[in-house]
Amino acid sequence: MDMTTSVVLDHHTRPARSDRIPPPRPRPRPRSILPGFRLTMGLTLLWLCLIVLIPLSTVFLASAGMGWARFAEAAFSRARWRPTGSALARR
């Protein structure tokens, strides 16, 4: 036999702890040029939804329930296009 020592591992044995490869460490996120951008963008989109998009969606839902004839009557009637002045002048 040869003078070298060989280690035979079958599929049931595990290598020693020192032989195991540690799991890779997660990379730290690179620092942003604009600190707080994600939080600010999230709050901006939240307010956009609350103030603009939700009320605007109710306008579309109300007009969807009218039907085409009533929508055309409301949108294209002459009374809608007549100048009435500003709301402040009426007071």
Solvent accessible surface area in square Angstrom, and as a share of the most:
residue,aa,sasa,rsa
1,M,243,1.08
2,D,105,0.55
3,M,184,0.82
4,T,106,0.62
5,T,126,0.73
6,S,91,0.59
7,V,121,0.70
8,V,131,0.76
9,L,113,0.56
10,D,78,0.40
11,H,159,0.71
12,H,140,0.62
13,T,72,0.42
14,R,173,0.63
15,P,66,0.41
16,A,62,0.48
17,R,196,0.71
18,S,104,0.67
19,D,96,0.50
20,R,94,0.34
21,I,160,0.81
22,P,102,0.64
23,P,112,0.70
24,P,128,0.80
25,R,219,0.80
26,P,125,0.78
27,R,220,0.80
28,P,122,0.77
29,R,179,0.65
30,P,122,0.77
31,R,227,0.83
32,S,76,0.49
33,I,167,0.85
34,L,109,0.54
35,P,119,0.75
36,G,47,0.46
37,F,102,0.43
38,R,175,0.64
39,L,126,0.63
40,T,82,0.48
41,M,81,0.36
42,G,40,0.38
43,L,90,0.45
44,T,77,0.45
45,L,90,0.45
46,L,90,0.45
47,W,140,0.49
48,L,75,0.37
49,C,54,0.33
50,L,87,0.43
51,I,110,0.56
52,V,68,0.39
53,L,82,0.41
54,I,94,0.48
55,P,64,0.40
56,L,85,0.42
57,S,49,0.31
58,T,75,0.44
59,V,93,0.54
60,F,131,0.54
61,L,130,0.65
62,A,68,0.53
63,S,32,0.21
64,A,80,0.62
65,G,70,0.68
66,M,63,0.28
67,G,41,0.39
68,W,215,0.75
69,A,86,0.67
70,R,148,0.54
71,F,80,0.33
72,A,43,0.34
73,E,121,0.54
74,A,30,0.23
75,A,31,0.24
76,F,146,0.61
77,S,38,0.25
78,R,203,0.74
79,A,65,0.50
80,R,164,0.60
81,W,181,0.64
82,R,151,0.55
83,P,127,0.80
84,T,97,0.56
85,G,55,0.53
86,S,66,0.43
87,A,72,0.56
88,L,149,0.74
89,A,84,0.65
90,R,166,0.60
91,R,243,0.89
